[in-house]
Amino acid sequence: MKTLYILLFTALFLGANDAVHEFAPNQECQKCHEQIYSEYYGSMHANATPQKDPIHNAIWNKQVAMTKTEQYSCGKCHTPGADNLDKMTTPGEKAMFDAQNPTHQEAIGCAYCHRIEKIEEHAQSNTNIISKDKNSYYGSNRSSLDSPYHKIITDENENFKNGNVCVGCHSHNVNKFGLNLCSSNVNSEMNSANCVSCHMPQVEGSFSSIIETKTHSFHGFAGAHFHSEMLSKYVNISILRNIDHFIVNVDNQSSHALLLHPARLALLKISVTRGEETTELEKEVFVRVIGKEGKPSMPWMAEEVIKDTMIQANEKRAVRRDFKLQEGDRVDVVLGWFLVNPKALESLGLKDEKTAKEFKVFKKESFTF
């Protein structure tokens, strides 16, 4: 009975596809969109599978219930172009990720994203509805010339027009206990913002070899893993000096929390250099810990937020340090993060994984008084 409940919950949570879709392989897009393909190939969208993302693989391997049923339920967002996605999301079926299946290794493919016709909003997670027209792709900018290889539709899809095509997967994720695990949009607060303008900014280079343009939308998808420097302009760091202390202000001007995934841990490092001597002050930790009965747990077991010090959307966080600054002092501030909370590395089997334990510098600022 317990297993049956888990299977039924999985179907409700993920929203099984109503049809099997075929998608053009990513490599086909490379022929005309070489620069975009190069950017995409180094992104997390291209590396979302368990074979390519060691952090995702480690967390998946902890999902005993799902691994026993041999059903890769994460495929809804991590391998949405899989030829057996319907089995991945249908109770009683068996379908695991397969390194030998090319449709699995396409990860979050070009054709998949550009065929998102609309987004169905649900309480537990949203669902992308895919166009059945295999030869038409949605976009945000109308070109003066259509592609000779496929149709380009730019004025009929609201999600591409407003730049929020991402919220089918990146909106919210609520588990069976009603706990929102990872959210950018659970209360529709992103509806007046634009995912694409921040995470896919315009960069130099033509988007196609057929239709020449000066710029194109960056398809490396700036985020916590890669190209985070593109997002640093949305977080400002300043210092307020007082008589016997100073305050570091971290102003998050984005419309979601600084980091979304509960595995992450952000860190503010502060040091003061006076003459030849540098003093490292106490680090400030920003984290959101979820768990059960007061102890951290895996996301599918979590019932509560144990601790939340993460900098929220449009929040200006003041960090005080009781250190009396003198004329000539230099204060160096570094804001960055770990993709996996160092306290969780051993339990996830990631203590030797460079990607998981590396400190990623997001922004540096220096202030001289």
TASULGI-V485776 format. One record per backbone hydrogen bond with DSSP energy under -0.5 kcal/mol. NH is the residue of the N-H (numbers start at 1). CO is the residue of the C=O. E is the energy in kcal/mol with one decimal. If there is no record, write none. Layout:
NH|CO|E / NH|CO|E
//
This chain:
5|1|-2.3 / 6|2|-2.0 / 7|3|-2.2 / 8|4|-2.5 / 9|5|-2.7 / 10|6|-2.3 / 11|7|-2.0 / 12|8|-2.0 / 13|9|-3.1 / 14|10|-2.6 / 15|11|-2.2 / 16|11|-0.5 / 28|25|-1.5 / 29|25|-0.7 / 29|26|-1.1 / 30|26|-0.9 / 31|27|-0.6 / 31|28|-0.8 / 32|29|-0.9 / 33|29|-2.4 / 37|33|-2.8 / 38|34|-2.2 / 39|35|-2.2 / 40|36|-2.8 / 41|37|-2.8 / 42|38|-0.8 / 42|39|-0.8 / 43|40|-2.2 / 46|40|-0.6 / 47|43|-0.6 / 48|45|-0.6 / 52|49|-0.8 / 53|49|-2.2 / 54|52|-0.6 / 57|53|-2.3 / 58|54|-2.1 / 59|55|-2.1 / 60|56|-2.7 / 61|57|-2.2 / 62|59|-1.2 / 63|60|-2.1 / 64|62|-1.9 / 67|63|-2.6 / 68|64|-2.3 / 69|65|-1.3 / 70|66|-0.5 / 71|66|-1.7 / 72|95|-3.2 / 73|71|-1.9 / 75|72|-1.7 / 76|73|-1.4 / 77|74|-1.6 / 78|74|-2.4 / 79|75|-1.2 / 81|107|-0.8 / 82|79|-2.0 / 85|82|-1.5 / 87|84|-0.6 / 88|84|-1.5 / 89|85|-1.1 / 90|87|-0.8 / 91|89|-0.5 / 93|90|-1.9 / 95|70|-2.1 / 101|98|-1.4 / 102|100|-0.8 / 104|101|-1.3 / 105|101|-1.7 / 106|102|-0.7 / 107|104|-1.6 / 108|45|-2.3 / 109|107|-1.2 / 111|24|-0.5 / 113|109|-1.9 / 114|110|-2.1 / 115|112|-1.4 / 116|113|-1.3 / 117|115|-1.0 / 117|129|-2.5 / 118|129|-1.4 / 120|127|-3.0 / 121|119|-0.5 / 127|120|-2.4 / 129|118|-3.0 / 130|128|-0.6 / 131|115|-3.1 / 134|132|-1.0 / 136|133|-1.2 / 137|151|-2.1 / 138|114|-3.4 / 139|153|-2.3 / 151|135|-2.9 / 153|137|-2.9 / 154|152|-0.6 / 158|156|-0.6 / 161|157|-2.0 / 162|158|-2.4 / 164|159|-1.1 / 165|159|-0.6 / 167|164|-1.2 / 168|165|-0.7 / 169|166|-1.6 / 170|166|-2.5 / 174|124|-2.7 / 175|179|-2.4 / 178|175|-2.1 / 180|178|-0.5 / 181|173|-3.4 / 181|179|-0.8 / 182|173|-0.6 / 184|171|-3.4 / 185|171|-2.3 / 188|185|-2.3 / 191|188|-1.4 / 193|190|-1.9 / 196|163|-1.8 / 198|194|-0.9 / 199|195|-2.6 / 200|196|-2.5 / 201|198|-0.5 / 203|216|-2.6 / 205|214|-2.6 / 208|211|-0.6 / 209|32|-2.2 / 212|210|-0.6 / 216|203|-2.0 / 218|201|-2.4 / 221|218|-0.5 / 222|199|-1.7 / 223|226|-2.7 / 230|227|-1.6 / 231|228|-1.9 / 232|228|-0.6 / 232|229|-0.7 / 234|231|-2.0 / 235|232|-1.6 / 236|251|-2.1 / 238|249|-2.0 / 240|247|-2.8 / 241|239|-0.5 / 242|245|-2.5 / 246|321|-2.1 / 247|240|-2.6 / 248|319|-3.0 / 249|238|-2.9 / 249|247|-0.6 / 250|248|-0.5 / 250|317|-2.9 / 251|236|-3.2 / 251|249|-0.6 / 252|250|-0.8 / 252|315|-2.8 / 253|234|-3.0 / 253|251|-0.9 / 258|311|-2.7 / 264|261|-1.6 / 265|338|-1.9 / 266|286|-2.7 / 267|336|-3.0 / 268|284|-2.7 / 269|267|-0.6 / 269|334|-3.1 / 271|332|-2.1 / 272|279|-2.4 / 273|330|-3.0 / 274|272|-0.6 / 274|277|-3.1 / 275|273|-0.5 / 277|274|-2.0 / 279|272|-3.2 / 280|278|-0.5 / 281|270|-2.5 / 281|279|-0.6 / 284|268|-2.2 / 285|283|-0.5 / 286|266|-2.6 / 287|285|-0.5 / 288|264|-0.5 / 289|307|-3.1 / 290|288|-0.5 / 291|304|-2.5 / 292|295|-2.7 / 295|292|-1.8 / 297|290|-1.6 / 301|298|-1.8 / 302|298|-0.9 / 302|299|-0.6 / 303|291|-3.1 / 304|291|-2.0 / 306|289|-2.1 / 306|304|-0.7 / 307|289|-1.6 / 309|287|-3.2 / 310|287|-0.8 / 314|254|-1.7 / 315|312|-1.6 / 317|250|-2.8 / 317|315|-0.7 / 319|248|-2.8 / 319|317|-0.6 / 320|318|-0.6 / 321|246|-2.6 / 323|321|-2.0 / 325|323|-0.8 / 329|326|-2.1 / 330|273|-2.2 / 331|367|-3.3 / 332|271|-2.6 / 332|330|-0.6 / 333|365|-3.2 / 334|269|-2.5 / 335|363|-3.0 / 336|267|-2.2 / 337|360|-2.1 / 338|265|-2.8 / 339|358|-0.5 / 340|356|-1.1 / 341|263|-2.8 / 344|341|-2.8 / 345|341|-0.6 / 345|342|-0.8 / 348|344|-1.6 / 349|346|-1.2 / 350|345|-3.2 / 351|345|-0.5 / 353|350|-1.7 / 354|352|-0.7 / 356|353|-0.5 / 357|353|-1.8 / 358|354|-1.6 / 360|337|-3.2 / 360|358|-0.6 / 361|359|-0.7 / 362|335|-2.6 / 363|335|-2.4 / 365|333|-2.4 / 367|331|-2.4 / 369|329|-2.8
//
